[in-house]
Amino acid sequence: MQTAISTPWLTGALLLVMPSVLVLSALPSVRPTRQSALGTRYRVRWAAIVALLGALAGDIGYFLGSQTSLEIFKITLPGLGFALPLSVAVNGLTMVLATLVSFVIVMITQYSVEYLDGDPHQARFFRLLAFTGGFFLLVVVSGNIGLFTLGIIATGFSLNKLLKFYNTHPKAIMAAHKKSIFTRTADLFLVGASALIGSHVGSLQFDALRQFVAHATEIPFALQIAAWLIIGAVILKSAHFPFQGWLIQVMEAPTPVSALMHAGVVYSGAIIALRTTSLLVRVSDALLFLGIMGLATVVIASLAMTTQTAVKSMLAWSTTAQLGFMSLELGLGLFPLALLHLIGHSLYKAHAFLSSGSVPDQLRQVPPGGKKIPSMTSWVMAVVLGLIISGGGAWVFGDDPLKDPTWMALVVIIAVAVSQILIKGFQFDAIIDRFVAFLVAVSMGFTYLILHTLFVWGFTRDMTEAMMPITTPYLWLLGLSMASFLILSWLQGPGRALLPQKIQLVLFTHLYNGLYVDVWVERISHRFWSERVGVELPRKNLAVESLQSIARNQDAFGQSGGVQ
């Protein structure tokens, strides 16, 4: 039997300590000396560890019954009719996100010690890292959308300084400026949404918004506008196509900054969507639009990722695809799956960036000739088996995918993931190896379903109280999503051998350059900041010219009767 501890506000106090200790560790001024650098990184390292310990202690307190949200004081906003409270939300979502973010910050801080050892500006780096991490933790634990927005704005400014840490890298500085165009616009959207919510609900608290929406028979027009503004902020913060260019180009920043960006801060869009699901499900058109943008981003970024030759660029496109995937899950109302996806991908991406230097050594172990292309037969068998495994798993958990469209989407997503393991298993010669691959696929599918169920009951119970309405547009998005995932799986499998070479060449050329949509952003940025960073106007990538030259040579070779 669970017994509540005597101080119900203890967990909230621990959550408030986490961002505070990091920000305080960055306040002392720094000097470009070895002693100042050692002192700064010592403070920041221990502040990050204290924040993680605070998160773990908060988790224990939460499960022991200390689940009361904490409000310290309120700042009255004259003429607006509502106040801005300093409040911390204590629920399953904030607890798991606070633990995740603090753990990632510890990983990045520890890595940065060795990465920047000897750098004359490392004290400034650790100070900015502490500010960014502290403000982002404030975003995660905030109890109201006003404090969330202030934390987002502060995080953006400090992260922008980190992205421009090496001021001798013009491309990194330009990428930071391009990012600021979208992030400042998203910040304005969030400020507008906060003002509309505060004026119509009478409070900025997330709990007050949820209660207001739950008792409202019809959502006021102002709150509908607020929902659309939130969706706009999610799209811009999550670097969805066609706004993804800055995320691809921030690779010039130090590796720890890339890891912090791709493993944490870039998920702020998904986090605000998760915090406001009660409103978004009542304005379902806005949520469906987010799903459409997410699906388009998944398709384009997944294909563009396969054309990249640089390790960091490939990881960046991968992040873009995963962010689109999360938005698709949110648009389909799969909130627990989106949170599970966020946690898993955040940990993976932090590890991937911090170990990116070892990728060339791993590539040397790939046998000559590259990976085998699966046959059409093996691909079909893998997909069918994947559907059987995931559908059977859903049935074991007491759900019928044929009657519940959201479970149908979940089954197809898991089936495509499981099929990738089965495809690799079919390429083994030994029967025992194929059987082991089958067991791994089954265990992975069931593990995903188990974790999904745990997240529904443990961390996202508030979000699943209001479900997405099953409308005709929803079913269209669902069907289009399932078809898109199957097509992507085919293109990355037997499609590589079945598609004509000319079509592959055209796709490679345009996808390698991100369909050129970032050129207009580059030109706008160049207009305002070119004198400061000294970069040239964007021109067509040299890869385009070389690939077109290859195409012309192949045409000439084929017309001359040569054997291809």
C-alpha positions as CSV (number, residue, x, y, z in Angstrom):
1,M,0.0,0.0,0.0
2,Q,1.4,3.4,-1.0
3,T,1.9,5.8,1.9
4,A,2.1,9.5,1.3
5,I,5.1,11.3,2.8
6,S,4.5,14.1,5.3
7,T,5.7,16.9,3.0
8,P,3.6,16.8,-0.2
9,W,5.4,19.8,-1.6
10,L,8.9,18.1,-1.3
11,T,9.0,16.8,-4.9
12,G,8.1,20.2,-6.3
13,A,10.8,21.8,-4.2
14,L,13.4,19.3,-5.6
15,L,12.2,20.1,-9.2
16,L,12.7,23.8,-8.5
17,V,16.2,23.2,-7.2
18,M,17.3,21.5,-10.4
19,P,17.3,24.5,-12.8
20,S,18.3,26.9,-9.9
21,V,21.5,25.1,-9.1
22,L,22.7,25.1,-12.7
23,V,21.8,28.8,-13.3
24,L,23.5,29.8,-10.0
25,S,26.7,27.8,-11.0
26,A,27.0,30.0,-14.1
27,L,26.5,33.4,-12.4
28,P,30.1,34.0,-11.2
29,S,32.1,36.0,-13.8
30,V,34.9,34.2,-15.6
31,R,38.3,35.2,-16.8
32,P,40.4,33.7,-19.7
33,T,42.7,32.0,-17.3
34,R,43.4,28.3,-16.5
35,Q,42.4,28.7,-12.9
36,S,39.1,30.3,-13.8
37,A,38.4,27.6,-16.4
38,L,39.0,24.8,-13.8
39,G,36.8,26.5,-11.3
40,T,33.9,27.1,-13.7
41,R,33.9,23.6,-15.1
42,Y,34.1,22.2,-11.5
43,R,31.1,24.2,-10.5
44,V,29.1,23.3,-13.6
45,R,30.0,19.6,-13.4
46,W,28.8,19.3,-9.8
47,A,25.7,21.4,-10.4
48,A,24.7,19.0,-13.2
49,I,25.3,16.1,-10.9
50,V,23.2,17.7,-8.1
51,A,20.4,18.4,-10.6
52,L,20.4,14.7,-11.6
53,L,20.4,13.6,-7.9
54,G,17.5,16.0,-7.3
55,A,15.6,14.5,-10.2
56,L,16.1,11.0,-8.8
57,A,15.1,12.1,-5.3
58,G,12.1,13.7,-6.8
59,D,11.1,10.5,-8.6
60,I,11.3,8.7,-5.2
61,G,9.2,11.3,-3.5
62,Y,6.7,11.2,-6.3
63,F,6.2,7.5,-6.1
64,L,5.9,7.8,-2.3
65,G,3.0,10.2,-2.7
66,S,4.6,13.7,-2.7
67,Q,2.6,14.8,-5.8
68,T,1.5,18.3,-5.0
69,S,2.5,21.0,-7.5
70,L,4.4,23.9,-6.0
71,E,3.7,27.6,-6.4
72,I,6.2,30.1,-4.8
73,F,4.7,33.5,-5.6
74,K,2.8,35.3,-8.3
75,I,3.7,38.4,-10.3
76,T,0.6,40.5,-11.1
77,L,0.4,41.6,-14.7
78,P,-1.4,45.0,-14.7
79,G,-4.2,45.3,-17.2
80,L,-4.2,41.7,-18.3
81,G,-6.4,40.2,-15.7
82,F,-4.1,37.3,-14.7
83,A,-0.8,36.7,-12.9
84,L,2.5,35.0,-13.8
85,P,3.2,32.5,-11.1
86,L,6.5,30.9,-10.3
87,S,5.1,27.4,-10.2
88,V,6.4,23.8,-10.7
89,A,4.1,21.0,-12.0
90,V,4.5,17.6,-10.4
91,N,3.1,14.9,-12.6
92,G,4.4,11.8,-14.5
93,L,5.3,13.8,-17.5
94,T,7.5,16.4,-15.7
95,M,9.1,13.8,-13.6
96,V,10.3,11.6,-16.5
97,L,11.4,14.6,-18.6
98,A,13.3,16.2,-15.7
99,T,15.2,13.0,-15.1
100,L,15.9,12.6,-18.8
101,V,17.1,16.1,-19.3
102,S,19.3,16.2,-16.2
103,F,20.9,12.9,-17.2
104,V,21.7,14.2,-20.7
105,I,23.2,17.4,-19.2
106,V,25.5,15.3,-17.0
107,M,26.6,13.2,-20.0
108,I,27.3,16.3,-22.1
109,T,29.1,18.1,-19.2
110,Q,31.3,15.1,-18.5
111,Y,32.2,14.8,-22.2
112,S,32.9,18.5,-22.5
113,V,35.6,18.4,-19.8
114,E,37.9,16.3,-22.0
115,Y,36.6,17.7,-25.3
116,L,37.5,21.3,-24.4
117,D,40.5,20.7,-22.1
118,G,43.1,23.3,-23.0
119,D,40.7,25.5,-24.9
120,P,41.3,29.1,-23.8
121,H,37.5,29.9,-23.8
122,Q,36.3,26.8,-22.0
123,A,35.2,28.8,-18.9
124,R,32.8,30.7,-21.1
125,F,31.6,27.5,-22.7
126,F,30.7,25.8,-19.4
127,R,29.0,29.0,-18.2
128,L,26.8,29.1,-21.3
129,L,26.2,25.3,-21.0
130,A,25.0,25.8,-17.5
131,F,22.6,28.6,-18.4
132,T,21.2,26.6,-21.4
133,G,20.7,23.5,-19.3
134,G,19.2,25.3,-16.4
135,F,16.8,27.3,-18.5
136,F,15.7,24.2,-20.3
137,L,15.1,22.4,-17.1
138,L,12.9,25.3,-16.1
139,V,11.0,24.7,-19.3
140,V,10.5,21.0,-18.4
141,V,9.3,21.5,-14.8
142,S,7.3,24.8,-15.3
143,G,3.7,24.7,-14.0
144,N,2.3,27.3,-16.4
145,I,2.6,28.3,-20.0
146,G,3.9,31.8,-19.1
147,L,7.0,30.5,-17.2
148,F,7.4,27.8,-19.9
149,T,7.6,30.6,-22.6
150,L,10.1,32.6,-20.6
151,G,12.2,29.5,-20.1
152,I,12.0,28.8,-23.9
153,I,13.1,32.3,-24.8
154,A,16.0,32.3,-22.3
155,T,17.1,28.8,-23.5
156,G,17.1,30.1,-27.1
157,F,19.3,33.1,-26.4
158,S,21.9,31.1,-24.4
159,L,21.9,28.3,-27.0
160,N,22.4,30.8,-29.7
161,K,25.6,31.9,-27.9
162,L,26.8,28.3,-27.7
163,L,26.2,27.8,-31.4
164,K,28.4,30.8,-32.1
165,F,31.1,29.7,-29.6
166,Y,33.7,29.4,-32.3
167,N,33.4,32.8,-33.9
168,T,35.9,31.8,-36.6
169,H,33.4,29.4,-38.1
170,P,31.3,31.5,-40.5
171,K,28.9,28.7,-41.4
172,A,28.1,28.0,-37.7
173,I,27.4,31.7,-37.1
174,M,25.2,31.9,-40.1
175,A,23.3,28.8,-39.0
176,A,22.7,30.4,-35.6
177,H,21.3,33.5,-37.2
178,K,19.0,31.4,-39.4
179,K,17.9,29.5,-36.4
180,S,17.1,32.8,-34.6
181,I,14.6,33.7,-37.4
182,F,12.4,30.7,-36.7
183,T,12.9,30.5,-32.9
184,R,12.1,34.2,-32.4
185,T,8.9,33.8,-34.5
186,A,8.0,30.7,-32.5
187,D,8.6,32.7,-29.3
188,L,6.2,35.3,-30.4
189,F,3.6,32.6,-31.2
190,L,4.0,31.2,-27.6
191,V,3.7,34.7,-26.1
192,G,0.5,35.3,-28.1
193,A,-0.9,31.9,-27.0
194,S,0.0,32.6,-23.4
195,A,-1.8,35.9,-23.5
196,L,-4.9,34.4,-25.0
197,I,-5.0,31.5,-22.6
198,G,-4.4,33.8,-19.6
199,S,-7.1,36.3,-20.6
200,H,-9.8,33.7,-21.3
201,V,-9.0,31.0,-18.7
202,G,-8.0,33.6,-16.0
203,S,-4.8,31.7,-15.2
204,L,-1.7,30.5,-17.0
205,Q,-1.5,27.3,-15.1
206,F,-1.5,24.1,-17.2
207,D,-3.9,22.5,-14.7
208,A,-6.3,25.4,-14.9
209,L,-6.3,25.2,-18.7
210,R,-7.0,21.5,-18.6
211,Q,-10.0,22.0,-16.2
212,F,-11.4,24.8,-18.2
213,V,-11.3,22.8,-21.4
214,A,-12.7,19.7,-19.8
215,H,-15.8,21.7,-18.6
216,A,-16.3,23.8,-21.7
217,T,-19.0,22.6,-24.1
218,E,-17.5,24.7,-26.9
219,I,-13.9,26.0,-27.2
220,P,-13.9,29.9,-27.4
221,F,-12.5,31.3,-30.7
222,A,-9.6,32.9,-28.8
223,L,-8.5,29.5,-27.4
224,Q,-8.7,28.0,-30.9
225,I,-6.3,30.7,-32.1
226,A,-4.1,29.9,-29.2
227,A,-4.1,26.3,-30.2
228,W,-3.0,27.2,-33.8
229,L,-0.3,29.5,-32.4
230,I,1.0,26.6,-30.3
231,I,1.0,24.3,-33.3
232,G,2.9,27.0,-35.3
233,A,5.5,27.2,-32.5
234,V,5.8,23.4,-32.4
235,I,6.5,23.2,-36.2
236,L,9.1,26.0,-36.0
237,K,10.8,24.7,-32.9
238,S,10.9,21.2,-34.2
239,A,12.6,22.2,-37.5
240,H,9.9,20.7,-39.7
241,F,10.2,20.8,-43.5
242,P,10.7,23.4,-45.0
243,F,12.2,25.1,-41.9
244,Q,14.9,22.5,-41.2
245,G,17.9,24.1,-42.8
246,W,19.4,25.6,-39.6
247,L,19.3,22.2,-37.8
248,I,21.3,20.6,-40.6
249,Q,23.9,23.3,-40.6
250,V,24.6,23.7,-36.9
251,M,27.1,20.9,-37.2
252,E,29.9,23.5,-37.3
253,A,29.3,24.0,-33.6
254,P,31.3,22.0,-31.0
255,T,30.2,18.4,-30.7
256,P,28.8,18.8,-27.1
257,V,26.6,21.7,-28.4
258,S,25.3,19.5,-31.2
259,A,24.5,16.8,-28.7
260,L,22.7,19.2,-26.4
261,M,20.7,20.6,-29.4
262,H,19.8,17.2,-30.9
263,A,19.3,15.3,-27.7
264,G,17.4,17.9,-25.7
265,V,16.5,21.5,-26.6
266,V,15.1,20.6,-30.1
267,Y,12.4,18.6,-28.4
268,S,10.9,21.8,-26.8
269,G,8.2,21.8,-29.5
270,A,7.1,18.3,-28.7
271,I,7.1,19.1,-25.0
272,I,4.8,22.1,-25.3
273,A,2.4,20.0,-27.4
274,L,2.5,17.3,-24.7
275,R,1.8,19.9,-22.0
276,T,-1.2,21.3,-23.8
277,T,-2.9,18.1,-25.2
278,S,-6.1,18.9,-23.4
279,L,-6.6,22.0,-25.6
280,L,-5.2,20.6,-28.8
281,V,-7.5,17.6,-28.9
282,R,-10.4,20.0,-28.7
283,V,-9.0,21.9,-31.7
284,S,-8.4,18.7,-33.7
285,D,-7.8,20.5,-37.1
286,A,-4.7,22.1,-35.7
287,L,-3.4,18.8,-34.3
288,L,-4.1,17.1,-37.7
289,F,-2.2,19.8,-39.5
290,L,0.7,19.1,-37.2
291,G,0.4,15.5,-38.1
292,I,0.5,16.3,-41.9
293,M,3.6,18.5,-41.4
294,G,5.2,15.7,-39.4
295,L,4.5,13.1,-42.1
296,A,5.9,15.3,-44.8
297,T,9.0,15.8,-42.7
298,V,9.4,12.1,-42.0
299,V,9.3,11.2,-45.7
300,I,11.7,13.9,-47.0
301,A,14.2,13.7,-44.1
302,S,14.3,9.9,-44.1
303,L,15.2,9.9,-47.8
304,A,17.6,12.9,-47.5
305,M,19.4,11.1,-44.7
306,T,20.4,8.2,-46.9
307,T,22.1,10.6,-49.4
308,Q,24.5,12.3,-46.8
309,T,28.2,11.5,-46.8
310,A,29.1,13.4,-43.6
311,V,28.4,11.6,-40.3
312,K,27.0,14.7,-38.5
313,S,24.8,15.7,-41.5
314,M,23.4,12.2,-41.5
315,L,22.6,12.4,-37.8
316,A,21.1,15.9,-38.3
317,W,18.7,14.6,-41.0
318,S,17.9,11.7,-38.7
319,T,16.9,14.1,-36.0
320,T,14.7,16.0,-38.4
321,A,13.0,12.8,-39.4
322,Q,12.5,11.7,-35.8
323,L,11.0,15.1,-34.9
324,G,8.6,14.8,-37.8
325,F,7.7,11.3,-36.6
326,M,6.9,12.6,-33.1
327,S,4.7,15.3,-34.6
328,L,2.9,12.6,-36.6
329,E,2.4,10.6,-33.4
330,L,1.0,13.7,-31.7
331,G,-1.2,14.5,-34.7
332,L,-2.7,11.0,-34.5
333,G,-3.3,11.3,-30.8
334,L,-0.6,8.7,-29.8
335,F,0.7,10.8,-26.9
336,P,2.3,8.0,-24.9
337,L,4.1,6.7,-28.0
338,A,5.4,10.3,-28.7
339,L,6.8,10.6,-25.2
340,L,8.4,7.1,-25.4
341,H,9.8,8.1,-28.7
342,L,11.2,11.3,-27.3
343,I,13.0,9.6,-24.5
344,G,14.4,6.8,-26.6
345,H,15.6,9.0,-29.4
346,S,17.1,11.6,-27.0
347,L,19.3,9.1,-25.3
348,Y,20.3,7.5,-28.6
349,K,21.1,10.9,-30.2
350,A,23.2,12.0,-27.3
351,H,25.2,8.9,-27.5
352,A,25.4,9.1,-31.3
353,F,26.8,12.6,-31.3
354,L,29.2,12.1,-28.4
355,S,30.6,9.0,-30.1
356,S,30.5,10.4,-33.7
357,G,34.3,10.4,-33.8
358,S,34.3,6.6,-33.7
359,V,32.0,6.1,-36.7
360,P,34.9,6.1,-39.3
361,D,36.4,3.1,-37.4
362,Q,33.0,1.3,-37.5
363,L,32.7,2.0,-41.2
364,R,36.0,0.3,-41.8
365,Q,34.6,-2.9,-40.4
366,V,31.8,-2.9,-43.1
367,P,32.7,-5.6,-45.7
368,P,33.5,-4.5,-49.3
369,G,30.4,-4.1,-51.4
370,G,28.3,-2.5,-48.6
371,K,25.1,-3.9,-47.3
372,K,23.0,-6.5,-49.2
373,I,19.8,-5.3,-50.8
374,P,16.9,-7.5,-49.7
375,S,14.8,-9.1,-52.4
376,M,11.1,-8.2,-52.9
377,T,10.1,-11.6,-51.5
378,S,12.1,-11.2,-48.3
379,W,10.7,-7.7,-47.8
380,V,7.1,-8.8,-48.3
381,M,7.6,-11.7,-45.9
382,A,9.3,-9.4,-43.3
383,V,6.4,-6.9,-43.4
384,V,3.7,-9.6,-43.2
385,L,5.5,-11.2,-40.2
386,G,5.9,-7.8,-38.6
387,L,2.2,-7.1,-38.9
388,I,1.4,-10.5,-37.4
389,I,3.8,-9.9,-34.5
390,S,2.6,-6.4,-33.7
391,G,-1.0,-7.2,-34.3
392,G,-0.8,-10.4,-32.2
393,G,0.9,-8.3,-29.4
394,A,-1.9,-5.8,-29.5
395,W,-4.4,-8.6,-29.2
396,V,-2.5,-10.0,-26.2
397,F,-2.8,-6.6,-24.5
398,G,-6.6,-6.7,-25.1
399,D,-6.9,-4.3,-28.0
400,D,-8.4,-5.0,-31.4
401,P,-6.5,-2.8,-34.0
402,L,-9.4,-3.4,-36.5
403,K,-11.8,-1.6,-34.2
404,D,-9.4,1.1,-32.9
405,P,-7.7,3.2,-35.6
406,T,-5.1,4.6,-33.1
407,W,-4.0,1.0,-32.3
408,M,-3.9,0.3,-36.1
409,A,-1.4,3.1,-36.5
410,L,0.6,1.8,-33.6
411,V,0.6,-1.7,-35.1
412,V,1.8,-0.6,-38.5
413,I,4.6,1.6,-37.0
414,I,5.9,-1.3,-34.9
415,A,5.5,-3.7,-37.8
416,V,7.7,-1.6,-40.1
417,A,10.3,-1.4,-37.3
418,V,10.2,-5.1,-36.6
419,S,10.4,-5.9,-40.3
420,Q,13.9,-4.2,-40.5
421,I,15.2,-6.8,-38.1
422,L,13.5,-9.6,-40.0
423,I,15.0,-8.4,-43.3
424,K,18.5,-8.6,-41.9
425,G,17.7,-12.0,-40.4
426,F,16.7,-13.4,-43.8
427,Q,20.1,-12.5,-45.1
428,F,21.8,-15.0,-42.8
429,D,22.7,-18.4,-44.2
430,A,22.4,-20.4,-41.0
431,I,18.9,-21.4,-39.8
432,I,19.9,-20.7,-36.2
433,D,20.9,-17.1,-37.0
434,R,17.5,-16.5,-38.7
435,F,15.7,-17.9,-35.7
436,V,17.6,-15.7,-33.4
437,A,16.7,-12.7,-35.5
438,F,13.1,-13.7,-35.4
439,L,13.2,-13.9,-31.6
440,V,14.8,-10.5,-31.4
441,A,12.1,-9.1,-33.6
442,V,9.3,-10.6,-31.5
443,S,10.9,-9.4,-28.2
444,M,11.4,-5.9,-29.6
445,G,7.8,-5.7,-30.7
446,F,6.4,-6.8,-27.3
447,T,8.9,-4.6,-25.4
448,Y,7.6,-1.6,-27.4
449,L,4.0,-2.5,-26.5
450,I,4.8,-3.1,-22.9
451,L,6.6,0.2,-22.6
452,H,3.7,1.9,-24.4
453,T,1.2,0.5,-21.8
454,L,3.4,1.5,-18.9
455,F,3.7,5.0,-20.3
456,V,-0.1,5.2,-20.6
457,W,-0.6,4.3,-17.0
458,G,2.5,5.8,-15.4
459,F,3.3,9.0,-17.1
460,T,0.6,10.2,-19.5
461,R,-2.6,9.4,-17.7
462,D,-3.7,13.1,-17.8
463,M,-3.0,13.3,-21.5
464,T,-5.1,10.2,-22.4
465,E,-8.2,11.5,-20.6
466,A,-9.2,13.4,-23.8
467,M,-8.8,11.4,-27.0
468,M,-8.6,12.5,-30.6
469,P,-12.0,12.4,-32.3
470,I,-12.0,9.8,-35.1
471,T,-13.1,11.9,-38.1
472,T,-12.7,11.4,-41.9
473,P,-9.6,13.7,-42.1
474,Y,-8.1,11.7,-39.2
475,L,-8.7,8.4,-41.1
476,W,-7.1,9.9,-44.3
477,L,-4.0,10.9,-42.3
478,L,-3.9,7.5,-40.7
479,G,-4.1,5.7,-44.1
480,L,-1.6,8.0,-45.7
481,S,0.8,7.5,-42.8
482,M,0.7,3.7,-43.0
483,A,1.2,3.8,-46.8
484,S,4.1,6.3,-46.5
485,F,5.9,4.1,-44.0
486,L,5.5,1.0,-46.2
487,I,6.8,3.0,-49.2
488,L,9.8,4.3,-47.2
489,S,10.6,0.8,-46.1
490,W,10.4,-0.5,-49.7
491,L,12.6,2.4,-51.0
492,Q,15.2,1.6,-48.5
493,G,15.0,-2.1,-49.2
494,P,14.2,-3.8,-52.6
495,G,13.4,-0.4,-54.1
496,R,17.1,0.4,-54.3
497,A,17.5,-2.4,-56.9
498,L,14.1,-2.1,-58.6
499,L,14.0,1.7,-59.2
500,P,15.6,2.8,-62.6
501,Q,19.0,4.3,-62.1
502,K,18.1,7.6,-63.7
503,I,15.2,8.1,-61.2
504,Q,17.6,7.2,-58.3
505,L,20.1,9.8,-59.6
506,V,17.5,12.5,-59.8
507,L,16.2,11.7,-56.3
508,F,19.8,11.6,-54.9
509,T,20.7,15.0,-56.5
510,H,17.7,16.9,-55.1
511,L,17.5,15.1,-51.7
512,Y,21.2,15.6,-51.1
513,N,20.5,19.3,-51.3
514,G,17.4,19.2,-49.1
515,L,15.1,20.1,-52.1
516,Y,16.8,23.5,-52.1
517,V,14.1,25.0,-49.8
518,D,16.7,26.4,-47.4
519,V,18.1,28.7,-50.1
520,W,15.5,31.5,-49.5
521,V,16.3,31.4,-45.7
522,E,20.0,31.6,-46.5
523,R,19.4,34.7,-48.7
524,I,17.4,36.4,-46.0
525,S,20.1,35.7,-43.4
526,H,22.8,36.9,-45.7
527,R,20.9,40.2,-46.3
528,F,21.0,41.0,-42.5
529,W,24.2,39.3,-41.3
530,S,26.6,38.7,-44.2
531,E,29.0,41.5,-43.1
532,R,29.5,40.0,-39.7
533,V,30.1,36.4,-40.8
534,G,31.7,36.9,-44.2
535,V,29.9,34.1,-46.1
536,E,28.9,34.1,-49.7
537,L,25.5,34.0,-51.1
538,P,24.3,30.4,-51.5
539,R,24.8,28.8,-54.8
540,K,24.0,25.4,-56.2
541,N,25.9,22.6,-54.4
542,L,28.9,21.3,-56.3
543,A,27.4,17.8,-55.8
544,V,24.6,18.7,-58.2
545,E,27.0,19.6,-61.0
546,S,29.0,16.4,-60.5
547,L,25.9,14.2,-60.4
548,Q,24.5,15.9,-63.5
549,S,27.8,15.3,-65.2
550,I,27.6,11.6,-64.3
551,A,24.1,11.5,-65.7
552,R,25.3,13.0,-69.0
553,N,28.2,10.6,-69.2
554,Q,25.8,7.6,-68.6
555,D,23.5,8.8,-71.3
556,A,26.3,9.2,-73.8
557,F,27.7,5.8,-72.8
558,G,24.3,4.1,-73.3
559,Q,23.7,5.8,-76.7
560,S,27.1,4.6,-77.9
561,G,26.0,1.0,-77.3
562,G,28.3,0.4,-74.3
563,V,27.6,-2.4,-71.9
564,Q,26.4,-1.1,-68.5
